[in-house]
Amino acid sequence: MHYGVFLNINSCNMRKISHFQSNEPPLESLLRNLRYNKAISYIRNRAKLADIGCGYYGELLKRVHKIISLGDGYDLSVSNVPKFNKIKLIRSDLNKNKFGKPGFYTCVTSLAVIEHVNNPNKFIRRISTILKKNGILIITTPHIRSQPILEFLSRRLGLISKDEIDDHKNYYTKESLLNLITKNNFKILKLTTFELGLNLFCVASKK
């Protein structure tokens, strides 16, 4: 059986702003907090952290600023409001795969992002490039079974962002996410589901 990535590409839909830059529907904050709580427990003290797809305000970086040595956030658009001295938000088109500093970071987070990128393989390959050896990658992404539920919650009920869900280009199974991560020089440390099995959570170490 082939466990490939399920593609749901809308070539006419090109996002222009980062997540959280506009007003959030009611469920967005809850779902975001669940992602953050899963990820934070795997971020090591004194980590040099890159958050790829950090959102407009770099909220995850702000939450962990006390335990990291520095944090760089990358997204399509970012706030110019001053942050903690150790945190920088950097405007970057993630689809161009030029974010980050090669061999610099000890941890990379990318939460609810990979489903939005045009070329997931190049995206993960770039993350591998910017991580040090044995550096940690933390990813969340919707499971393929969540697609009809997310579309219903966004398009019919307005409880989550319709723009965000319409921008999804990829959905994954455990097997397809595992294959994507491991073929790009990573060893899987943890791969599980959360949010009632509708989302995938992956922690991997760069070989």
C-alpha atoms as one frame of an Amber mdcrd trajectory, in Angstrom:
protein
   0.000   0.000   0.000   1.280   3.486  -0.851   1.099   6.034   1.951   1.664
   9.271   0.069   0.700  12.803   0.939  -2.873  13.687   0.094  -2.768  16.820
  -2.040  -5.513  19.405  -2.049  -3.977  22.193  -4.104  -5.793  25.376  -5.066
  -3.337  27.166  -7.331  -5.459  30.336  -7.331  -5.221  30.728  -3.578  -2.025
  32.558  -2.623  -1.945  33.753   0.978  -0.780  37.300   1.623  -0.750  37.528
   5.419   0.471  35.399   8.321  -1.681  33.421  10.713  -3.093  35.539  13.582
  -2.542  38.777  11.664  -6.303  39.190  11.260  -9.104  38.522  13.765  -9.455
  34.942  14.991 -12.658  32.879  14.949 -13.713  31.388  18.321 -11.900  28.020
  18.227  -8.560  29.229  16.879  -7.124  30.269  20.226  -8.009  26.943  21.865
  -6.474  24.877  19.057  -3.364  27.036  18.994  -2.859  26.605  22.746  -3.159
  22.824  22.418  -0.404  22.858  19.778   1.827  25.109  21.851   1.420  22.984
  24.976   2.405  19.843  23.067   5.500  21.480  21.614   6.805  23.410  24.613
   7.512  20.317  26.708  10.045  19.181  24.053  11.946  22.478  23.798  15.179
  22.130  25.752  16.629  24.741  28.078  19.002  27.167  26.367  17.836  26.063
  22.923  18.652  28.138  19.881  15.119  28.003  18.496  13.739  28.765  15.054
   9.950  28.851  14.775   9.121  28.398  11.093   5.690  29.835  10.415   5.750
  31.780  13.664   2.606  33.781  12.923   2.375  37.547  12.894   3.216  38.047
  16.584   5.624  35.175  17.250   3.492  34.001  20.146   5.283  30.684  20.747
   8.663  32.409  20.974   7.308  34.862  23.512   5.951  32.025  25.622   9.296
  30.217  25.800  11.602  33.245  25.992  12.659  32.406  29.559  14.019  28.967
  28.678  15.672  29.566  25.286  18.978  31.279  24.581  17.595  32.921  21.440
  14.593  32.640  19.155  14.133  33.527  15.501  10.658  33.498  13.980  10.057
  33.314  10.239   6.805  34.037   8.416   5.301  35.783   5.405   4.589  38.894
   7.441   5.590  39.717  11.024   4.932  42.425  13.573   7.405  45.271  13.993
   6.472  45.676  17.656   9.656  45.314  19.783  10.066  41.869  21.337  12.334
  40.472  24.016  15.992  41.121  23.197  16.669  37.458  22.432  13.730  37.171
  19.976  13.693  38.337  16.354  10.816  38.049  13.881  11.956  37.883  10.267
   9.788  38.318   7.193  10.242  35.302   4.924   8.277  33.565   2.178   8.448
  29.989   3.448   7.774  28.585  -0.014  11.133  29.925  -1.179  12.922  27.776
   1.444  15.520  30.417   2.286  14.634  30.838   5.950  17.081  30.244   8.796
  20.837  30.058   9.240  22.538  26.842   8.092  23.776  24.601  10.919  22.836
  27.163  13.561  19.761  26.063  15.521  19.408  23.329  18.124  15.610  23.222
  17.824  13.088  24.015  15.093   9.348  24.218  15.613   6.831  24.353  12.795
   3.291  24.059  14.108   0.339  23.782  11.715   2.527  25.011   8.847   3.630
  22.162   6.594   0.078  21.680   5.305   0.339  25.170   3.770   3.631  24.879
   1.860   3.863  24.122  -1.848   6.747  21.646  -1.636   6.876  19.812   1.717
  10.003  17.846   0.769  12.064  20.983   0.064  10.633  22.565   3.206  11.795
  19.708   5.457  15.136  19.544   3.643  15.706  23.236   4.439  14.844  22.633
   8.093  17.436  19.844   8.155  19.975  22.295   6.733  19.471  24.916   9.446
  19.609  22.442  12.345  22.792  21.316  14.070  23.497  17.591  14.262  21.183
  15.996  16.859  19.020  19.111  16.738  15.311  18.626  17.409  12.444  19.187
  14.972   8.903  19.562  16.351   5.998  19.523  13.892   2.221  19.421  14.047
  -0.101  19.049  11.061  -3.704  17.931  10.433  -4.322  14.228   9.862  -6.006
  13.433   6.566  -9.145  12.333   8.443  -9.595  15.899   9.712 -10.160  17.461
   6.296 -13.985  17.219   6.102 -14.322  18.260   9.755 -12.087  21.300   9.327
 -13.938  22.330   6.186 -17.292  22.021   7.969 -16.115  23.975  11.035 -14.691
  26.751   8.879 -17.062  27.033   5.920 -20.367  26.171   7.561 -19.968  27.174
  11.208 -17.247  29.843  11.077 -15.593  28.468  14.232 -12.124  28.328  12.667
 -10.544  30.375   9.905 -11.918  29.638   6.434  -8.901  31.333   4.839  -6.502
  29.082   6.732  -8.353  25.874   5.866  -8.763  26.864   2.209  -4.998  27.405
   2.095  -4.280  23.776   3.069  -2.369  22.025   0.303  -1.383  18.804   2.071
  -2.914  16.361   4.536  -1.013  13.472   6.099  -1.264  10.046   7.625   1.252
   8.849  10.208   2.974   6.846   7.485   3.245   9.673   4.960   4.571  12.122
   7.546   7.077   9.545   8.792   8.305   8.933   5.239   8.658  12.652   4.563
  10.637  13.322   7.739  12.927  10.278   7.680  13.999  10.657   4.055  15.366
  14.101   4.922  18.036  12.990   7.419  15.894  12.726  10.564  15.277  10.012
  13.136  11.743   9.901  14.531  11.623  10.194  18.328   7.850  10.486  18.698
   4.960  10.327  16.238   1.431  10.361  17.549  -1.991  11.949  17.168  -3.739
  14.466  19.412  -6.929  16.550  19.387  -9.082  13.396  19.165  -6.844  11.929
  16.477  -7.376  14.831  14.087  -3.828  16.189  14.267  -0.363  14.665  14.052
   2.486  15.470  16.430   6.055  14.602  15.474   9.398  15.029  17.243  12.519
  14.086  15.291  16.281  14.360  15.681  18.645  15.360  12.893  21.117  12.563
  12.153
